[in-house]
Amino acid sequence: MSRLQQGVTYEQIQEWVQEKYGFHVTHLNIAKTKRKCGIIERKNYNLPKNEDSRSPETPKEKEEAIIEAFRHFGMI
């Protein structure tokens, strides 16, 4: 079971990244990075109606900061 399921929230990840790197990451950035790292998320019922819909890519520096936050919180 990941620590996220044990109490680490997206807000805590956002705060940690803000304090350490000085920029803001969104919930979408965190969710996309979790999927990329293979971290299981709970079922999302707010899915796009069209499978071809696209969302913006997470910038590399933000993705790396989020991965570092995952390591900090023991998620990976």
N, CA, C and O atoms as a Maestro MAE file, in Angstrom:
{
 s_m_m2io_version
 :::
 2.0.0
}

f_m_ct {
 s_m_title
 :::
 protein
 m_atom[304] {
  # First column is atom index #
  i_m_mmod_type
  r_m_x_coord
  r_m_y_coord
  r_m_z_coord
  i_m_residue_number
  s_m_chain_name
  s_m_pdb_residue_name
  s_m_pdb_atom_name
  i_m_atomic_number
  :::
  1 25 0.851 -1.187 0.000 1 A "MET " " N  " 7
  2 3 0.000 0.000 0.000 1 A "MET " " CA " 6
  3 2 0.892 1.244 0.000 1 A "MET " " C  " 6
  4 15 1.809 1.345 0.814 1 A "MET " " O  " 8
  5 25 0.636 2.170 -0.886 2 A "SER " " N  " 7
  6 3 1.458 3.378 -0.958 2 A "SER " " CA " 6
  7 2 1.131 4.321 0.186 2 A "SER " " C  " 6
  8 15 0.045 4.268 0.764 2 A "SER " " O  " 8
  9 25 2.082 5.179 0.503 3 A "ARG " " N  " 7
  10 3 1.849 6.155 1.567 3 A "ARG " " CA " 6
  11 2 0.755 7.136 1.178 3 A "ARG " " C  " 6
  12 15 0.110 7.716 2.051 3 A "ARG " " O  " 8
  13 25 0.533 7.333 -0.132 4 A "LEU " " N  " 7
  14 3 -0.552 8.221 -0.545 4 A "LEU " " CA " 6
  15 2 -1.871 7.688 -0.008 4 A "LEU " " C  " 6
  16 15 -2.717 8.460 0.443 4 A "LEU " " O  " 8
  17 25 -2.049 6.373 -0.054 5 A "GLN " " N  " 7
  18 3 -3.262 5.774 0.481 5 A "GLN " " CA " 6
  19 2 -3.261 5.834 2.007 5 A "GLN " " C  " 6
  20 15 -4.318 5.735 2.630 5 A "GLN " " O  " 8
  21 25 -2.086 5.997 2.613 6 A "GLN " " N  " 7
  22 3 -1.977 6.068 4.061 6 A "GLN " " CA " 6
  23 2 -2.039 7.496 4.568 6 A "GLN " " C  " 6
  24 15 -1.932 7.714 5.775 6 A "GLN " " O  " 8
  25 25 -2.210 8.489 3.678 7 A "GLY " " N  " 7
  26 3 -2.398 9.827 4.173 7 A "GLY " " CA " 6
  27 2 -1.654 10.943 3.466 7 A "GLY " " C  " 6
  28 15 -1.909 12.108 3.770 7 A "GLY " " O  " 8
  29 25 -0.743 10.652 2.535 8 A "VAL " " N  " 7
  30 3 -0.068 11.726 1.807 8 A "VAL " " CA " 6
  31 2 -1.029 12.249 0.754 8 A "VAL " " C  " 6
  32 15 -1.499 11.497 -0.100 8 A "VAL " " O  " 8
  33 25 -1.315 13.533 0.820 9 A "THR " " N  " 7
  34 3 -2.291 14.126 -0.093 9 A "THR " " CA " 6
  35 2 -1.602 14.855 -1.242 9 A "THR " " C  " 6
  36 15 -0.405 15.135 -1.196 9 A "THR " " O  " 8
  37 25 -2.390 15.152 -2.272 10 A "TYR " " N  " 7
  38 3 -1.872 15.946 -3.383 10 A "TYR " " CA " 6
  39 2 -1.408 17.307 -2.868 10 A "TYR " " C  " 6
  40 15 -0.408 17.846 -3.342 10 A "TYR " " O  " 8
  41 25 -2.132 17.856 -1.901 11 A "GLU " " N  " 7
  42 3 -1.761 19.166 -1.351 11 A "GLU " " CA " 6
  43 2 -0.390 19.105 -0.663 11 A "GLU " " C  " 6
  44 15 0.401 20.042 -0.772 11 A "GLU " " O  " 8
  45 25 -0.112 18.008 0.040 12 A "GLN " " N  " 7
  46 3 1.197 17.866 0.683 12 A "GLN " " CA " 6
  47 2 2.300 17.765 -0.364 12 A "GLN " " C  " 6
  48 15 3.378 18.332 -0.188 12 A "GLN " " O  " 8
  49 25 2.035 17.052 -1.444 13 A "ILE " " N  " 7
  50 3 3.014 16.956 -2.532 13 A "ILE " " CA " 6
  51 2 3.221 18.335 -3.145 13 A "ILE " " C  " 6
  52 15 4.355 18.734 -3.407 13 A "ILE " " O  " 8
  53 25 2.119 19.071 -3.377 14 A "GLN " " N  " 7
  54 3 2.231 20.411 -3.940 14 A "GLN " " CA " 6
  55 2 3.050 21.324 -3.028 14 A "GLN " " C  " 6
  56 15 3.916 22.055 -3.509 14 A "GLN " " O  " 8
  57 25 2.793 21.292 -1.741 15 A "GLU " " N  " 7
  58 3 3.529 22.131 -0.792 15 A "GLU " " CA " 6
  59 2 5.001 21.778 -0.772 15 A "GLU " " C  " 6
  60 15 5.849 22.669 -0.751 15 A "GLU " " O  " 8
  61 25 5.322 20.484 -0.777 16 A "TRP " " N  " 7
  62 3 6.714 20.049 -0.746 16 A "TRP " " CA " 6
  63 2 7.455 20.540 -1.985 16 A "TRP " " C  " 6
  64 15 8.569 21.054 -1.883 16 A "TRP " " O  " 8
  65 25 6.836 20.382 -3.157 17 A "VAL " " N  " 7
  66 3 7.459 20.842 -4.406 17 A "VAL " " CA " 6
  67 2 7.628 22.362 -4.371 17 A "VAL " " C  " 6
  68 15 8.672 22.875 -4.772 17 A "VAL " " O  " 8
  69 25 6.616 23.081 -3.899 18 A "GLN " " N  " 7
  70 3 6.685 24.552 -3.815 18 A "GLN " " CA " 6
  71 2 7.845 24.994 -2.921 18 A "GLN " " C  " 6
  72 15 8.603 25.896 -3.278 18 A "GLN " " O  " 8
  73 25 7.976 24.356 -1.763 19 A "GLU " " N  " 7
  74 3 9.041 24.730 -0.826 19 A "GLU " " CA " 6
  75 2 10.426 24.387 -1.366 19 A "GLU " " C  " 6
  76 15 11.359 25.180 -1.234 19 A "GLU " " O  " 8
  77 25 10.562 23.208 -1.974 20 A "LYS " " N  " 7
  78 3 11.877 22.747 -2.421 20 A "LYS " " CA " 6
  79 2 12.299 23.364 -3.756 20 A "LYS " " C  " 6
  80 15 13.468 23.709 -3.934 20 A "LYS " " O  " 8
  81 25 11.355 23.505 -4.698 21 A "TYR " " N  " 7
  82 3 11.706 23.944 -6.053 21 A "TYR " " CA " 6
  83 2 11.195 25.334 -6.413 21 A "TYR " " C  " 6
  84 15 11.669 25.936 -7.376 21 A "TYR " " O  " 8
  85 25 10.232 25.849 -5.650 22 A "GLY " " N  " 7
  86 3 9.764 27.209 -5.896 22 A "GLY " " CA " 6
  87 2 8.751 27.359 -7.007 22 A "GLY " " C  " 6
  88 15 8.518 28.474 -7.473 22 A "GLY " " O  " 8
  89 25 8.137 26.267 -7.448 23 A "PHE " " N  " 7
  90 3 7.072 26.392 -8.439 23 A "PHE " " CA " 6
  91 2 5.904 25.497 -8.058 23 A "PHE " " C  " 6
  92 15 6.041 24.582 -7.246 23 A "PHE " " O  " 8
  93 25 4.750 25.778 -8.660 24 A "HIS " " N  " 7
  94 3 3.505 25.071 -8.353 24 A "HIS " " CA " 6
  95 2 3.283 23.938 -9.344 24 A "HIS " " C  " 6
  96 15 3.523 24.092 -10.541 24 A "HIS " " O  " 8
  97 25 2.825 22.802 -8.837 25 A "VAL " " N  " 7
  98 3 2.395 21.708 -9.707 25 A "VAL " " CA " 6
  99 2 0.900 21.477 -9.467 25 A "VAL " " C  " 6
  100 15 0.403 21.656 -8.355 25 A "VAL " " O  " 8
  101 25 0.204 21.084 -10.510 26 A "THR " " N  " 7
  102 3 -1.239 20.890 -10.414 26 A "THR " " CA " 6
  103 2 -1.572 19.447 -10.066 26 A "THR " " C  " 6
  104 15 -0.719 18.562 -10.127 26 A "THR " " O  " 8
  105 25 -2.826 19.229 -9.701 27 A "HIS " " N  " 7
  106 3 -3.294 17.867 -9.443 27 A "HIS " " CA " 6
  107 2 -3.156 17.021 -10.703 27 A "HIS " " C  " 6
  108 15 -2.828 15.837 -10.626 27 A "HIS " " O  " 8
  109 25 -3.405 17.628 -11.868 28 A "LEU " " N  " 7
  110 3 -3.261 16.910 -13.127 28 A "LEU " " CA " 6
  111 2 -1.814 16.477 -13.337 28 A "LEU " " C  " 6
  112 15 -1.564 15.353 -13.770 28 A "LEU " " O  " 8
  113 25 -0.852 17.361 -13.034 29 A "ASN " " N  " 7
  114 3 0.555 17.005 -13.157 29 A "ASN " " CA " 6
  115 2 0.890 15.809 -12.270 29 A "ASN " " C  " 6
  116 15 1.589 14.890 -12.697 29 A "ASN " " O  " 8
  117 25 0.395 15.823 -11.044 30 A "ILE " " N  " 7
  118 3 0.669 14.740 -10.098 30 A "ILE " " CA " 6
  119 2 0.028 13.439 -10.581 30 A "ILE " " C  " 6
  120 15 0.671 12.390 -10.564 30 A "ILE " " O  " 8
  121 25 -1.222 13.500 -11.008 31 A "ALA " " N  " 7
  122 3 -1.924 12.301 -11.470 31 A "ALA " " CA " 6
  123 2 -1.245 11.684 -12.689 31 A "ALA " " C  " 6
  124 15 -1.086 10.465 -12.759 31 A "ALA " " O  " 8
  125 25 -0.846 12.514 -13.647 32 A "LYS " " N  " 7
  126 3 -0.183 11.996 -14.844 32 A "LYS " " CA " 6
  127 2 1.158 11.363 -14.496 32 A "LYS " " C  " 6
  128 15 1.529 10.340 -15.072 32 A "LYS " " O  " 8
  129 25 1.884 11.961 -13.563 33 A "THR " " N  " 7
  130 3 3.185 11.420 -13.156 33 A "THR " " CA " 6
  131 2 2.988 10.113 -12.391 33 A "THR " " C  " 6
  132 15 3.779 9.183 -12.543 33 A "THR " " O  " 8
  133 25 1.943 10.034 -11.574 34 A "LYS " " N  " 7
  134 3 1.641 8.785 -10.870 34 A "LYS " " CA " 6
  135 2 1.399 7.658 -11.867 34 A "LYS " " C  " 6
  136 15 1.929 6.557 -11.710 34 A "LYS " " O  " 8
  137 25 0.600 7.935 -12.890 35 A "ARG " " N  " 7
  138 3 0.330 6.919 -13.909 35 A "ARG " " CA " 6
  139 2 1.610 6.492 -14.607 35 A "ARG " " C  " 6
  140 15 1.822 5.305 -14.858 35 A "ARG " " O  " 8
  141 25 2.464 7.462 -14.920 36 A "LYS " " N  " 7
  142 3 3.716 7.176 -15.609 36 A "LYS " " CA " 6
  143 2 4.634 6.304 -14.751 36 A "LYS " " C  " 6
  144 15 5.377 5.475 -15.276 36 A "LYS " " O  " 8
  145 25 4.580 6.492 -13.430 37 A "CYS " " N  " 7
  146 3 5.411 5.723 -12.502 37 A "CYS " " CA " 6
  147 2 4.761 4.395 -12.112 37 A "CYS " " C  " 6
  148 15 5.370 3.589 -11.408 37 A "CYS " " O  " 8
  149 25 3.532 4.168 -12.564 38 A "GLY " " N  " 7
  150 3 2.858 2.922 -12.246 38 A "GLY " " CA " 6
  151 2 2.229 2.888 -10.868 38 A "GLY " " C  " 6
  152 15 1.939 1.812 -10.345 38 A "GLY " " O  " 8
  153 25 2.013 4.054 -10.274 39 A "ILE " " N  " 7
  154 3 1.358 4.123 -8.973 39 A "ILE " " CA " 6
  155 2 -0.141 4.049 -9.211 39 A "ILE " " C  " 6
  156 15 -0.701 4.844 -9.966 39 A "ILE " " O  " 8
  157 25 -0.776 3.098 -8.569 40 A "ILE " " N  " 7
  158 3 -2.204 2.854 -8.781 40 A "ILE " " CA " 6
  159 2 -3.023 3.962 -8.137 40 A "ILE " " C  " 6
  160 15 -2.808 4.328 -6.981 40 A "ILE " " O  " 8
  161 25 -3.958 4.481 -8.902 41 A "GLU " " N  " 7
  162 3 -4.879 5.495 -8.411 41 A "GLU " " CA " 6
  163 2 -6.251 4.865 -8.223 41 A "GLU " " C  " 6
  164 15 -6.545 3.806 -8.778 41 A "GLU " " O  " 8
  165 25 -7.070 5.520 -7.446 42 A "ARG " " N  " 7
  166 3 -8.431 5.019 -7.302 42 A "ARG " " CA " 6
  167 2 -9.222 5.332 -8.558 42 A "ARG " " C  " 6
  168 15 -8.779 6.117 -9.397 42 A "ARG " " O  " 8
  169 25 -10.375 4.730 -8.690 43 A "LYS " " N  " 7
  170 3 -11.238 4.903 -9.866 43 A "LYS " " CA " 6
  171 2 -11.638 6.361 -10.024 43 A "LYS " " C  " 6
  172 15 -12.050 7.010 -9.063 43 A "LYS " " O  " 8
  173 25 -11.516 6.866 -11.234 44 A "ASN " " N  " 7
  174 3 -11.892 8.234 -11.550 44 A "ASN " " CA " 6
  175 2 -13.184 8.200 -12.363 44 A "ASN " " C  " 6
  176 15 -13.242 7.612 -13.443 44 A "ASN " " O  " 8
  177 25 -14.202 8.835 -11.828 45 A "TYR " " N  " 7
  178 3 -15.486 8.842 -12.522 45 A "TYR " " CA " 6
  179 2 -15.671 10.074 -13.398 45 A "TYR " " C  " 6
  180 15 -16.672 10.177 -14.107 45 A "TYR " " O  " 8
  181 25 -14.737 10.998 -13.361 46 A "ASN " " N  " 7
  182 3 -14.822 12.228 -14.146 46 A "ASN " " CA " 6
  183 2 -13.936 12.099 -15.384 46 A "ASN " " C  " 6
  184 15 -13.008 12.886 -15.575 46 A "ASN " " O  " 8
  185 25 -14.222 11.117 -16.212 47 A "LEU " " N  " 7
  186 3 -13.425 10.848 -17.398 47 A "LEU " " CA " 6
  187 2 -13.989 11.597 -18.605 47 A "LEU " " C  " 6
  188 15 -15.187 11.877 -18.653 47 A "LEU " " O  " 8
  189 25 -13.130 11.924 -19.585 48 A "PRO " " N  " 7
  190 3 -13.630 12.598 -20.781 48 A "PRO " " CA " 6
  191 2 -14.569 11.686 -21.555 48 A "PRO " " C  " 6
  192 15 -14.407 10.465 -21.548 48 A "PRO " " O  " 8
  193 25 -15.549 12.280 -22.220 49 A "LYS " " N  " 7
  194 3 -16.511 11.504 -22.995 49 A "LYS " " CA " 6
  195 2 -15.899 10.976 -24.286 49 A "LYS " " C  " 6
  196 15 -16.314 9.939 -24.804 49 A "LYS " " O  " 8
  197 25 -14.917 11.693 -24.794 50 A "ASN " " N  " 7
  198 3 -14.269 11.320 -26.042 50 A "ASN " " CA " 6
  199 2 -12.891 10.754 -25.731 50 A "ASN " " C  " 6
  200 15 -12.093 11.406 -25.057 50 A "ASN " " O  " 8
  201 25 -12.604 9.558 -26.211 51 A "GLU " " N  " 7
  202 3 -11.304 8.933 -25.949 51 A "GLU " " CA " 6
  203 2 -10.156 9.680 -26.622 51 A "GLU " " C  " 6
  204 15 -9.004 9.544 -26.208 51 A "GLU " " O  " 8
  205 25 -10.455 10.465 -27.654 52 A "ASP " " N  " 7
  206 3 -9.429 11.195 -28.386 52 A "ASP " " CA " 6
  207 2 -9.073 12.534 -27.734 52 A "ASP " " C  " 6
  208 15 -8.188 13.240 -28.216 52 A "ASP " " O  " 8
  209 25 -9.754 12.885 -26.647 53 A "SER " " N  " 7
  210 3 -9.462 14.172 -26.011 53 A "SER " " CA " 6
  211 2 -8.044 14.155 -25.432 53 A "SER " " C  " 6
  212 15 -7.549 13.120 -24.987 53 A "SER " " O  " 8
  213 25 -7.420 15.306 -25.450 54 A "ARG " " N  " 7
  214 3 -6.033 15.401 -24.995 54 A "ARG " " CA " 6
  215 2 -5.936 16.395 -23.863 54 A "ARG " " C  " 6
  216 15 -6.731 17.331 -23.774 54 A "ARG " " O  " 8
  217 25 -4.954 16.190 -22.995 55 A "SER " " N  " 7
  218 3 -4.676 17.125 -21.922 55 A "SER " " CA " 6
  219 2 -3.222 17.569 -22.055 55 A "SER " " C  " 6
  220 15 -2.414 16.873 -22.670 55 A "SER " " O  " 8
  221 25 -2.888 18.717 -21.487 56 A "PRO " " N  " 7
  222 3 -1.536 19.231 -21.650 56 A "PRO " " CA " 6
  223 2 -0.488 18.314 -21.019 56 A "PRO " " C  " 6
  224 15 -0.744 17.663 -20.005 56 A "PRO " " O  " 8
  225 25 0.682 18.273 -21.627 57 A "GLU " " N  " 7
  226 3 1.799 17.485 -21.104 57 A "GLU " " CA " 6
  227 2 2.386 18.160 -19.872 57 A "GLU " " C  " 6
  228 15 2.353 19.385 -19.752 57 A "GLU " " O  " 8
  229 25 2.918 17.367 -18.968 58 A "THR " " N  " 7
  230 3 3.601 17.888 -17.793 58 A "THR " " CA " 6
  231 2 5.028 18.249 -18.188 58 A "THR " " C  " 6
  232 15 5.744 17.406 -18.727 58 A "THR " " O  " 8
  233 25 5.459 19.492 -17.931 59 A "PRO " " N  " 7
  234 3 6.840 19.863 -18.253 59 A "PRO " " CA " 6
  235 2 7.838 18.957 -17.526 59 A "PRO " " C  " 6
  236 15 7.581 18.521 -16.404 59 A "PRO " " O  " 8
  237 25 8.957 18.682 -18.159 60 A "LYS " " N  " 7
  238 3 9.966 17.754 -17.634 60 A "LYS " " CA " 6
  239 2 10.427 18.149 -16.232 60 A "LYS " " C  " 6
  240 15 10.548 17.283 -15.365 60 A "LYS " " O  " 8
  241 25 10.686 19.436 -15.989 61 A "GLU " " N  " 7
  242 3 11.177 19.863 -14.670 61 A "GLU " " CA " 6
  243 2 10.135 19.601 -13.578 61 A "GLU " " C  " 6
  244 15 10.490 19.243 -12.455 61 A "GLU " " O  " 8
  245 25 8.865 19.777 -13.901 62 A "LYS " " N  " 7
  246 3 7.811 19.518 -12.922 62 A "LYS " " CA " 6
  247 2 7.670 18.019 -12.672 62 A "LYS " " C  " 6
  248 15 7.489 17.589 -11.534 62 A "LYS " " O  " 8
  249 25 7.754 17.231 -13.738 63 A "GLU " " N  " 7
  250 3 7.679 15.775 -13.584 63 A "GLU " " CA " 6
  251 2 8.812 15.269 -12.693 63 A "GLU " " C  " 6
  252 15 8.586 14.436 -11.815 63 A "GLU " " O  " 8
  253 25 10.013 15.760 -12.913 64 A "GLU " " N  " 7
  254 3 11.156 15.342 -12.096 64 A "GLU " " CA " 6
  255 2 10.981 15.756 -10.634 64 A "GLU " " C  " 6
  256 15 11.342 15.001 -9.731 64 A "GLU " " O  " 8
  257 25 10.429 16.947 -10.394 65 A "ALA " " N  " 7
  258 3 10.187 17.409 -9.027 65 A "ALA " " CA " 6
  259 2 9.131 16.545 -8.345 65 A "ALA " " C  " 6
  260 15 9.258 16.227 -7.163 65 A "ALA " " O  " 8
  261 25 8.096 16.168 -9.079 66 A "ILE " " N  " 7
  262 3 7.043 15.322 -8.517 66 A "ILE " " CA " 6
  263 2 7.605 13.937 -8.182 66 A "ILE " " C  " 6
  264 15 7.294 13.380 -7.130 66 A "ILE " " O  " 8
  265 25 8.417 13.392 -9.059 67 A "ILE " " N  " 7
  266 3 9.041 12.092 -8.792 67 A "ILE " " CA " 6
  267 2 9.909 12.174 -7.546 67 A "ILE " " C  " 6
  268 15 9.920 11.246 -6.738 67 A "ILE " " O  " 8
  269 25 10.629 13.262 -7.384 68 A "GLU " " N  " 7
  270 3 11.438 13.454 -6.181 68 A "GLU " " CA " 6
  271 2 10.538 13.528 -4.940 68 A "GLU " " C  " 6
  272 15 10.903 13.013 -3.883 68 A "GLU " " O  " 8
  273 25 9.381 14.158 -5.057 69 A "ALA " " N  " 7
  274 3 8.427 14.207 -3.944 69 A "ALA " " CA " 6
  275 2 7.916 12.805 -3.624 69 A "ALA " " C  " 6
  276 15 7.767 12.453 -2.454 69 A "ALA " " O  " 8
  277 25 7.645 12.004 -4.654 70 A "PHE " " N  " 7
  278 3 7.228 10.622 -4.421 70 A "PHE " " CA " 6
  279 2 8.293 9.881 -3.624 70 A "PHE " " C  " 6
  280 15 7.972 9.143 -2.693 70 A "PHE " " O  " 8
  281 25 9.544 10.071 -3.982 71 A "ARG " " N  " 7
  282 3 10.638 9.426 -3.239 71 A "ARG " " CA " 6
  283 2 10.688 9.939 -1.800 71 A "ARG " " C  " 6
  284 15 10.856 9.156 -0.866 71 A "ARG " " O  " 8
  285 25 10.543 11.239 -1.625 72 A "HIS " " N  " 7
  286 3 10.567 11.846 -0.292 72 A "HIS " " CA " 6
  287 2 9.495 11.237 0.602 72 A "HIS " " C  " 6
  288 15 9.744 10.949 1.773 72 A "HIS " " O  " 8
  289 25 8.303 11.042 0.048 73 A "PHE " " N  " 7
  290 3 7.188 10.509 0.826 73 A "PHE " " CA " 6
  291 2 7.136 8.981 0.835 73 A "PHE " " C  " 6
  292 15 6.210 8.400 1.400 73 A "PHE " " O  " 8
  293 25 8.126 8.324 0.213 74 A "GLY " " N  " 7
  294 3 8.201 6.867 0.238 74 A "GLY " " CA " 6
  295 2 7.193 6.177 -0.649 74 A "GLY " " C  " 6
  296 15 6.815 5.036 -0.388 74 A "GLY " " O  " 8
  297 25 6.755 6.847 -1.688 75 A "MET " " N  " 7
  298 3 5.761 6.264 -2.591 75 A "MET " " CA " 6
  299 2 6.424 5.388 -3.650 75 A "MET " " C  " 6
  300 15 5.799 4.460 -4.162 75 A "MET " " O  " 8
  301 25 7.675 5.671 -3.979 76 A "ILE " " N  " 7
  302 3 8.427 4.850 -4.930 76 A "ILE " " CA " 6
  303 2 9.805 4.598 -4.361 76 A "ILE " " C  " 6
  304 15 10.620 3.924 -4.992 76 A "ILE " " O  " 8
  :::
 }
 m_bond[303] {
  # First column is bond index #
  i_m_from
  i_m_to
  i_m_order
  :::
  1 1 2 1
  2 2 3 1
  3 3 4 2
  4 3 5 1
  5 5 6 1
  6 6 7 1
  7 7 8 2
  8 7 9 1
  9 9 10 1
  10 10 11 1
  11 11 12 2
  12 11 13 1
  13 13 14 1
  14 14 15 1
  15 15 16 2
  16 15 17 1
  17 17 18 1
  18 18 19 1
  19 19 20 2
  20 19 21 1
  21 21 22 1
  22 22 23 1
  23 23 24 2
  24 23 25 1
  25 25 26 1
  26 26 27 1
  27 27 28 2
  28 27 29 1
  29 29 30 1
  30 30 31 1
  31 31 32 2
  32 31 33 1
  33 33 34 1
  34 34 35 1
  35 35 36 2
  36 35 37 1
  37 37 38 1
  38 38 39 1
  39 39 40 2
  40 39 41 1
  41 41 42 1
  42 42 43 1
  43 43 44 2
  44 43 45 1
  45 45 46 1
  46 46 47 1
  47 47 48 2
  48 47 49 1
  49 49 50 1
  50 50 51 1
  51 51 52 2
  52 51 53 1
  53 53 54 1
  54 54 55 1
  55 55 56 2
  56 55 57 1
  57 57 58 1
  58 58 59 1
  59 59 60 2
  60 59 61 1
  61 61 62 1
  62 62 63 1
  63 63 64 2
  64 63 65 1
  65 65 66 1
  66 66 67 1
  67 67 68 2
  68 67 69 1
  69 69 70 1
  70 70 71 1
  71 71 72 2
  72 71 73 1
  73 73 74 1
  74 74 75 1
  75 75 76 2
  76 75 77 1
  77 77 78 1
  78 78 79 1
  79 79 80 2
  80 79 81 1
  81 81 82 1
  82 82 83 1
  83 83 84 2
  84 83 85 1
  85 85 86 1
  86 86 87 1
  87 87 88 2
  88 87 89 1
  89 89 90 1
  90 90 91 1
  91 91 92 2
  92 91 93 1
  93 93 94 1
  94 94 95 1
  95 95 96 2
  96 95 97 1
  97 97 98 1
  98 98 99 1
  99 99 100 2
  100 99 101 1
  101 101 102 1
  102 102 103 1
  103 103 104 2
  104 103 105 1
  105 105 106 1
  106 106 107 1
  107 107 108 2
  108 107 109 1
  109 109 110 1
  110 110 111 1
  111 111 112 2
  112 111 113 1
  113 113 114 1
  114 114 115 1
  115 115 116 2
  116 115 117 1
  117 117 118 1
  118 118 119 1
  119 119 120 2
  120 119 121 1
  121 121 122 1
  122 122 123 1
  123 123 124 2
  124 123 125 1
  125 125 126 1
  126 126 127 1
  127 127 128 2
  128 127 129 1
  129 129 130 1
  130 130 131 1
  131 131 132 2
  132 131 133 1
  133 133 134 1
  134 134 135 1
  135 135 136 2
  136 135 137 1
  137 137 138 1
  138 138 139 1
  139 139 140 2
  140 139 141 1
  141 141 142 1
  142 142 143 1
  143 143 144 2
  144 143 145 1
  145 145 146 1
  146 146 147 1
  147 147 148 2
  148 147 149 1
  149 149 150 1
  150 150 151 1
  151 151 152 2
  152 151 153 1
  153 153 154 1
  154 154 155 1
  155 155 156 2
  156 155 157 1
  157 157 158 1
  158 158 159 1
  159 159 160 2
  160 159 161 1
  161 161 162 1
  162 162 163 1
  163 163 164 2
  164 163 165 1
  165 165 166 1
  166 166 167 1
  167 167 168 2
  168 167 169 1
  169 169 170 1
  170 170 171 1
  171 171 172 2
  172 171 173 1
  173 173 174 1
  174 174 175 1
  175 175 176 2
  176 175 177 1
  177 177 178 1
  178 178 179 1
  179 179 180 2
  180 179 181 1
  181 181 182 1
  182 182 183 1
  183 183 184 2
  184 183 185 1
  185 185 186 1
  186 186 187 1
  187 187 188 2
  188 187 189 1
  189 189 190 1
  190 190 191 1
  191 191 192 2
  192 191 193 1
  193 193 194 1
  194 194 195 1
  195 195 196 2
  196 195 197 1
  197 197 198 1
  198 198 199 1
  199 199 200 2
  200 199 201 1
  201 201 202 1
  202 202 203 1
  203 203 204 2
  204 203 205 1
  205 205 206 1
  206 206 207 1
  207 207 208 2
  208 207 209 1
  209 209 210 1
  210 210 211 1
  211 211 212 2
  212 211 213 1
  213 213 214 1
  214 214 215 1
  215 215 216 2
  216 215 217 1
  217 217 218 1
  218 218 219 1
  219 219 220 2
  220 219 221 1
  221 221 222 1
  222 222 223 1
  223 223 224 2
  224 223 225 1
  225 225 226 1
  226 226 227 1
  227 227 228 2
  228 227 229 1
  229 229 230 1
  230 230 231 1
  231 231 232 2
  232 231 233 1
  233 233 234 1
  234 234 235 1
  235 235 236 2
  236 235 237 1
  237 237 238 1
  238 238 239 1
  239 239 240 2
  240 239 241 1
  241 241 242 1
  242 242 243 1
  243 243 244 2
  244 243 245 1
  245 245 246 1
  246 246 247 1
  247 247 248 2
  248 247 249 1
  249 249 250 1
  250 250 251 1
  251 251 252 2
  252 251 253 1
  253 253 254 1
  254 254 255 1
  255 255 256 2
  256 255 257 1
  257 257 258 1
  258 258 259 1
  259 259 260 2
  260 259 261 1
  261 261 262 1
  262 262 263 1
  263 263 264 2
  264 263 265 1
  265 265 266 1
  266 266 267 1
  267 267 268 2
  268 267 269 1
  269 269 270 1
  270 270 271 1
  271 271 272 2
  272 271 273 1
  273 273 274 1
  274 274 275 1
  275 275 276 2
  276 275 277 1
  277 277 278 1
  278 278 279 1
  279 279 280 2
  280 279 281 1
  281 281 282 1
  282 282 283 1
  283 283 284 2
  284 283 285 1
  285 285 286 1
  286 286 287 1
  287 287 288 2
  288 287 289 1
  289 289 290 1
  290 290 291 1
  291 291 292 2
  292 291 293 1
  293 293 294 1
  294 294 295 1
  295 295 296 2
  296 295 297 1
  297 297 298 1
  298 298 299 1
  299 299 300 2
  300 299 301 1
  301 301 302 1
  302 302 303 1
  303 303 304 2
  :::
 }
}
